[in-house]
Amino acid sequence: MSIENGWFYESETLWSGQRFGLKVKEVLYHEKSKYQDILVFDSESYGRVLVLDGVIQVTERDEFAYQEMITHLPLFAHRNPKNVLIVGGGDGGVLREVAKHPGVERIVMCEIDEGVVDVAKKYFTASTAVAFDDPRLELLFMDAALFVKDQVDQFDVIIVDSSDPVGPAESLYTNSFYNTMKSALRKGGIICTQGECQWLHLPLIKRVMNNAATLYSSVRYAYTTIPTYPCGQIGFILAVKDCEDDLSHPNHEIPQEMLPKLRYYSKEIHEASFVLPEFARKELMYLV
């Protein structure tokens, strides 16, 4: 745990040479689960914070910018999503957003680390962990790479809310996993994965998209801005199976009852999120 003189500092080999700090009010929880180090603290300026293996996952102030986009981009790009698989997402934020869709009939959440869910239910009931009692939810604690192997034509949308490609999330960035997820999708199904930062990880993004492009009809990259993630930005890789739909345009309207619940996502943000700065577009231009 990197807390120095009352400040938490995030530094990681995936973005070496820089670090990000938050002033700590109080450390609420710090334990090692079977899989990773879990830290929860209250910060001076970003509310309650969840940290896994030294990397910020959630802050109460800005988490919605990530949770809404990784969820609603694929769910609105799909024509009629009924069955949704969440890979990871133990903090509950993606589940919260999926549960806002009245047309979704089944939500399966596969999280490898039960400890993260337990911590979320205890410390984040005012933000992310508000939908674990949704009757549509089937919550599984296991390696998603193993779970998905047994699923064929089961899901309309798969959302991979993983941490960075180290530790327990490493298997979720392999070509084998993307191939298995394709089998689990129905025709026209969409997968949306956490896609790292275009300022830091363009070679990794390009490699993952290249692999996905050999398996899916269309692969696109979008991004959101979020202050407490590295460089203030995080991306999403979206791919669609056996369908030529344009992922950068929503396929249905936002229900009126959902509008007051959204703080970041909109039709306009959906479309704008696929417009990349030139340095990234030139690297990914044959894909995006």
C-alpha positions as CSV (number, residue, x, y, z in Angstrom):
1,M,0.0,0.0,0.0
2,S,1.6,3.3,-1.1
3,I,0.4,5.8,1.5
4,E,3.0,8.5,2.3
5,N,2.4,11.3,4.7
6,G,-1.3,11.1,4.4
7,W,-1.4,10.7,0.6
8,F,-2.2,7.6,-1.4
9,Y,0.0,7.3,-4.5
10,E,-0.7,5.1,-7.5
11,S,2.3,4.1,-9.6
12,E,2.4,1.0,-11.8
13,T,4.9,-0.5,-14.3
14,L,2.2,-0.2,-17.0
15,W,2.5,3.6,-16.8
16,S,6.1,3.9,-15.5
17,G,7.5,7.4,-14.9
18,Q,4.4,8.9,-13.5
19,R,2.1,8.6,-10.4
20,F,-1.2,10.0,-9.2
21,G,-2.0,11.0,-5.7
22,L,-5.1,11.5,-3.5
23,K,-5.1,12.9,0.0
24,V,-6.4,10.3,2.5
25,K,-8.9,11.1,5.2
26,E,-9.3,7.6,6.6
27,V,-8.3,4.1,5.7
28,L,-11.4,1.9,6.1
29,Y,-10.2,-1.5,4.9
30,H,-6.9,-3.1,3.8
31,E,-6.6,-6.9,3.4
32,K,-5.2,-9.4,0.9
33,S,-7.8,-11.6,-0.7
34,K,-6.9,-14.9,-2.4
35,Y,-6.1,-13.0,-5.5
36,Q,-5.1,-9.4,-4.8
37,D,-4.6,-6.6,-2.4
38,I,-7.8,-4.7,-1.6
39,L,-7.7,-1.2,-0.1
40,V,-10.6,1.1,0.7
41,F,-10.2,4.7,2.0
42,D,-12.0,7.9,2.2
43,S,-10.3,10.7,0.3
44,E,-10.4,14.5,0.7
45,S,-11.6,15.3,-2.8
46,Y,-13.0,12.1,-4.5
47,G,-15.0,10.4,-1.9
48,R,-14.6,6.8,-1.1
49,V,-12.0,4.9,-3.1
50,L,-11.5,1.3,-4.0
51,V,-7.9,0.2,-4.9
52,L,-6.9,-3.3,-6.2
53,D,-3.2,-4.2,-6.2
54,G,-2.3,-0.5,-5.9
55,V,-4.4,0.7,-8.8
56,I,-7.5,2.9,-8.4
57,Q,-10.7,1.1,-9.6
58,V,-13.5,3.3,-8.2
59,T,-13.9,6.7,-6.7
60,E,-17.3,8.0,-5.7
61,R,-16.8,11.2,-7.5
62,D,-16.1,10.0,-11.0
63,E,-16.9,6.3,-11.3
64,F,-20.0,6.9,-13.4
65,A,-18.0,8.1,-16.3
66,Y,-16.5,4.6,-16.7
67,Q,-19.4,2.5,-15.5
68,E,-22.0,4.1,-17.8
69,M,-19.9,4.1,-20.9
70,I,-18.6,0.5,-20.7
71,T,-22.2,-0.6,-20.1
72,H,-24.4,1.6,-22.3
73,L,-22.2,1.7,-25.4
74,P,-22.8,-2.0,-26.1
75,L,-26.3,-2.2,-24.7
76,F,-27.6,0.7,-26.9
77,A,-25.5,-0.4,-29.9
78,H,-27.2,-3.8,-29.7
79,R,-30.7,-4.0,-31.3
80,N,-32.5,-5.8,-28.5
81,P,-30.3,-7.1,-25.6
82,K,-32.0,-9.7,-23.4
83,N,-29.1,-11.7,-21.9
84,V,-26.0,-10.0,-20.6
85,L,-22.8,-11.4,-19.1
86,I,-20.6,-9.3,-16.9
87,V,-17.0,-10.5,-16.6
88,G,-15.4,-9.1,-13.5
89,G,-17.1,-5.9,-12.2
90,G,-17.0,-6.9,-8.5
91,D,-17.6,-3.4,-7.3
92,G,-21.1,-3.6,-8.8
93,G,-21.0,-0.5,-11.0
94,V,-21.6,-2.2,-14.3
95,L,-24.3,-4.3,-12.7
96,R,-26.0,-1.1,-11.5
97,E,-26.0,0.2,-15.1
98,V,-27.2,-3.0,-16.8
99,A,-30.0,-3.2,-14.3
100,K,-31.3,0.2,-15.6
101,H,-32.3,-1.5,-18.8
102,P,-35.9,-2.8,-18.4
103,G,-35.6,-5.0,-21.5
104,V,-32.7,-7.1,-20.1
105,E,-34.1,-10.4,-18.8
106,R,-31.0,-12.2,-17.5
107,I,-27.8,-10.9,-16.0
108,V,-24.9,-13.3,-15.3
109,M,-22.0,-11.8,-13.4
110,C,-18.8,-13.8,-13.2
111,E,-16.2,-12.4,-10.7
112,I,-13.1,-14.3,-9.7
113,D,-12.6,-12.6,-6.4
114,E,-15.5,-12.9,-3.9
115,G,-13.6,-10.5,-1.6
116,V,-14.1,-7.6,-4.0
117,V,-17.9,-8.1,-3.9
118,D,-17.9,-8.4,-0.1
119,V,-16.0,-5.2,0.2
120,A,-18.3,-3.4,-2.3
121,K,-21.4,-4.5,-0.4
122,K,-20.0,-3.2,2.9
123,Y,-18.3,0.1,1.8
124,F,-20.0,1.2,-1.5
125,T,-23.7,0.8,-0.9
126,A,-24.2,4.5,-1.6
127,S,-22.6,4.3,-5.1
128,T,-21.8,1.2,-7.0
129,A,-23.1,-1.8,-5.0
130,V,-26.9,-1.1,-5.3
131,A,-28.1,-3.8,-7.6
132,F,-26.8,-7.1,-6.1
133,D,-30.4,-7.9,-5.1
134,D,-31.8,-7.6,-8.6
135,P,-33.8,-10.7,-9.3
136,R,-32.4,-11.0,-12.8
137,L,-28.9,-11.5,-11.4
138,E,-27.0,-14.8,-11.3
139,L,-23.7,-14.2,-9.4
140,L,-20.9,-16.6,-9.9
141,F,-17.4,-16.6,-8.3
142,M,-15.1,-18.3,-10.7
143,D,-12.5,-17.7,-13.5
144,A,-14.5,-16.2,-16.3
145,A,-12.1,-17.7,-18.9
146,L,-13.3,-21.1,-17.6
147,F,-17.0,-20.2,-17.3
148,V,-17.3,-18.8,-20.9
149,K,-15.8,-22.1,-22.4
150,D,-19.1,-23.9,-21.4
151,Q,-21.3,-21.2,-23.0
152,V,-22.4,-21.4,-26.6
153,D,-24.8,-18.8,-28.2
154,Q,-26.0,-17.7,-24.7
155,F,-25.5,-13.9,-24.6
156,D,-26.5,-10.8,-26.5
157,V,-23.9,-8.6,-24.8
158,I,-20.7,-9.5,-22.9
159,I,-19.1,-6.7,-20.8
160,V,-15.6,-7.4,-19.7
161,D,-15.0,-5.0,-16.7
162,S,-11.5,-6.2,-16.0
163,S,-8.5,-4.6,-14.3
164,D,-5.2,-4.2,-16.2
165,P,-3.7,-7.2,-18.0
166,V,-1.7,-8.4,-15.0
167,G,-2.5,-10.7,-12.1
168,P,-6.0,-12.3,-12.1
169,A,-7.1,-10.4,-15.2
170,E,-4.3,-11.5,-17.4
171,S,-6.2,-14.4,-19.1
172,L,-8.9,-11.9,-20.2
173,Y,-6.6,-10.2,-22.8
174,T,-5.6,-13.3,-24.8
175,N,-6.7,-14.3,-28.3
176,S,-8.1,-17.5,-26.9
177,F,-10.4,-15.7,-24.5
178,Y,-11.8,-13.5,-27.3
179,N,-12.4,-16.5,-29.4
180,T,-14.3,-18.2,-26.6
181,M,-16.3,-15.1,-26.0
182,K,-17.3,-15.1,-29.6
183,S,-18.7,-18.6,-29.2
184,A,-20.7,-17.4,-26.2
185,L,-22.3,-14.6,-28.1
186,R,-25.4,-15.0,-30.2
187,K,-25.5,-13.7,-33.8
188,G,-25.4,-9.9,-33.7
189,G,-24.0,-10.1,-30.1
190,I,-21.6,-7.4,-28.9
191,I,-18.6,-7.7,-26.6
192,C,-17.2,-4.6,-24.9
193,T,-14.0,-4.8,-22.9
194,Q,-11.9,-2.3,-20.9
195,G,-9.5,-1.0,-23.5
196,E,-6.7,0.7,-21.7
197,C,-5.4,4.2,-22.3
198,Q,-4.5,5.5,-25.8
199,W,-1.9,7.8,-24.3
200,L,0.0,4.9,-22.7
201,H,-1.0,1.6,-24.3
202,L,-1.4,2.0,-28.1
203,P,0.7,-1.1,-28.9
204,L,-1.4,-3.2,-26.6
205,I,-4.7,-1.8,-27.9
206,K,-3.5,-2.4,-31.5
207,R,-2.6,-6.0,-30.7
208,V,-5.9,-6.8,-29.0
209,M,-7.9,-5.1,-31.8
210,N,-5.9,-7.0,-34.5
211,N,-6.7,-10.3,-32.8
212,A,-10.4,-9.4,-32.4
213,A,-10.6,-8.3,-36.0
214,T,-9.8,-11.8,-37.2
215,L,-12.8,-13.1,-35.2
216,Y,-15.5,-10.4,-35.4
217,S,-17.4,-8.6,-38.2
218,S,-16.5,-5.2,-36.8
219,V,-14.1,-3.9,-34.1
220,R,-14.1,-0.3,-32.8
221,Y,-12.4,1.7,-30.1
222,A,-14.1,4.3,-28.0
223,Y,-13.1,6.2,-24.9
224,T,-14.2,8.2,-21.9
225,T,-12.6,10.8,-19.7
226,I,-12.2,10.1,-16.0
227,P,-9.9,12.1,-13.8
228,T,-8.6,9.3,-11.5
229,Y,-7.6,6.8,-14.2
230,P,-4.1,7.1,-15.8
231,C,-3.8,10.2,-18.0
232,G,-7.5,10.9,-17.2
233,Q,-8.7,8.6,-20.0
234,I,-9.8,5.0,-20.5
235,G,-10.9,3.2,-23.6
236,F,-13.2,0.4,-24.6
237,I,-12.8,-2.2,-27.4
238,L,-16.2,-3.1,-28.9
239,A,-16.7,-6.0,-31.4
240,V,-19.8,-7.4,-33.0
241,K,-20.4,-11.0,-34.1
242,D,-21.8,-11.8,-37.6
243,C,-23.4,-8.4,-38.1
244,E,-22.5,-5.2,-39.9
245,D,-24.2,-2.8,-37.5
246,D,-22.3,0.5,-36.9
247,L,-21.3,0.3,-33.3
248,S,-20.7,4.1,-33.1
249,H,-24.5,4.8,-33.4
250,P,-27.2,3.7,-30.9
251,N,-29.7,1.2,-32.2
252,H,-32.5,2.3,-29.9
253,E,-33.6,5.3,-27.9
254,I,-32.9,5.9,-24.2
255,P,-36.1,5.1,-22.2
256,Q,-37.6,8.1,-20.7
257,E,-37.5,6.6,-17.2
258,M,-33.7,6.1,-17.6
259,L,-32.8,9.6,-18.5
260,P,-32.8,11.1,-14.9
261,K,-30.5,8.2,-13.8
262,L,-27.8,9.0,-16.3
263,R,-24.9,11.3,-15.4
264,Y,-22.6,10.8,-18.4
265,Y,-24.0,8.7,-21.2
266,S,-26.1,10.2,-23.9
267,K,-26.7,9.6,-27.6
268,E,-24.3,12.4,-28.4
269,I,-21.6,11.1,-26.1
270,H,-22.1,7.6,-27.6
271,E,-21.3,8.9,-31.1
272,A,-18.5,11.3,-30.0
273,S,-16.7,8.7,-28.0
274,F,-15.6,6.9,-31.2
275,V,-14.0,10.0,-32.6
276,L,-10.3,9.6,-31.8
277,P,-7.5,12.1,-31.7
278,E,-5.3,12.0,-34.8
279,F,-2.3,10.2,-33.2
280,A,-4.6,7.3,-32.1
281,R,-6.7,7.3,-35.3
282,K,-3.7,6.9,-37.5
283,E,-2.5,3.9,-35.5
284,L,-5.9,2.3,-35.5
285,M,-7.3,3.7,-38.8
286,Y,-7.7,0.5,-40.7
287,L,-9.8,-0.8,-37.8
288,V,-11.8,2.2,-36.7
